């Protein structure tokens, strides 16, 4: 069974186009902190364990049954507001 990690953001993501299948940001790690760069904003978060795990279900169209695809035991929590990223041109 695959183990996935959930990302929890404060606020919402908005886009003028469909997000399905698109890359929305770059996730990097530095020791025990996670950084998520989305457009011109960066978020800082940390990995936490969920009190109760979630399961991810996928629907089987032929049998009309749900299959367990993965389990989620951890989440990356981004509590703080995003900070703007300013790139300097030389």
C-alpha positions as CSV (number, residue, x, y, z in Angstrom):
1,X,0.0,0.0,0.0
2,X,1.4,3.4,-1.0
3,X,1.9,6.0,1.7
4,X,1.2,9.6,0.7
5,X,1.8,12.9,2.4
6,X,-0.8,15.6,2.5
7,X,-0.1,19.3,2.1
8,X,-2.2,21.7,4.3
9,X,-2.2,25.4,3.3
10,X,-3.9,28.3,5.1
11,X,-6.1,30.2,2.6
12,X,-6.8,29.1,-1.0
13,X,-5.1,28.6,-4.3
14,X,-6.6,30.5,-7.2
15,X,-5.9,30.1,-10.9
16,X,-7.3,31.5,-14.1
17,X,-6.9,28.1,-15.8
18,X,-7.5,24.4,-14.9
19,X,-4.9,23.1,-12.4
20,X,-5.4,19.3,-13.0
21,X,-2.1,17.8,-14.2
22,X,-0.2,21.1,-13.8
23,X,2.7,21.9,-11.5
24,X,1.6,24.4,-8.9
25,X,4.9,25.0,-7.2
26,X,8.3,23.7,-6.1
27,X,8.6,21.8,-2.7
28,X,12.0,21.6,-1.1
29,X,13.4,20.5,2.3
30,X,16.1,21.9,4.5
31,X,16.7,19.8,7.6
32,X,13.3,19.8,9.4
33,X,11.6,22.6,7.4
34,X,9.7,22.4,4.1
35,X,9.6,25.3,1.7
36,X,6.9,25.6,-1.0
37,X,7.5,28.2,-3.8
38,X,4.3,29.1,-5.6
39,X,4.6,31.8,-8.2
40,X,6.2,34.8,-6.5
41,X,5.4,33.6,-3.0
42,X,7.2,31.2,-0.6
43,X,5.7,29.3,2.3
44,X,7.6,27.7,5.2
45,X,6.2,24.6,6.9
46,X,7.0,21.4,8.8
47,X,6.1,17.8,8.7
48,X,3.6,16.6,11.3
49,X,1.9,13.3,12.1
50,X,-1.9,13.1,11.7
51,X,-3.9,12.1,14.8
52,X,-5.9,9.7,12.6
53,X,-4.8,8.5,9.2
54,X,-6.8,9.0,6.0
55,X,-7.2,6.5,3.2
56,X,-7.3,7.5,-0.5
57,X,-10.0,5.7,-2.5
58,X,-10.2,5.2,-6.2
59,X,-13.4,4.2,-8.0
60,X,-13.5,1.1,-10.1
61,X,-15.9,1.9,-13.0
62,X,-16.4,-1.8,-14.0
63,X,-17.3,-3.2,-10.6
64,X,-18.7,0.1,-9.0
65,X,-16.5,-0.6,-6.0
66,X,-13.9,1.6,-4.3
67,X,-10.3,0.5,-4.0
68,X,-7.9,1.7,-1.4
69,X,-5.1,3.5,-3.3
70,X,-3.0,4.9,-0.5
71,X,-2.8,5.8,3.2
72,X,-2.0,9.3,4.5
73,X,-0.3,9.4,8.0
74,X,1.6,12.7,7.7
75,X,1.0,16.2,6.5
76,X,3.2,19.1,5.7
77,X,1.6,22.0,7.5
78,X,2.1,25.6,6.2
79,X,0.7,27.8,9.0
80,X,2.3,31.1,8.2
81,X,1.2,33.6,5.5
82,X,3.2,33.4,2.3
83,X,6.2,35.7,1.9
84,X,6.7,37.6,-1.4
85,X,9.8,36.6,-3.4
86,X,11.6,39.5,-5.1
87,X,14.2,38.6,-7.7
88,X,16.9,41.1,-8.4
89,X,18.2,41.6,-11.9
90,X,21.8,42.4,-12.4
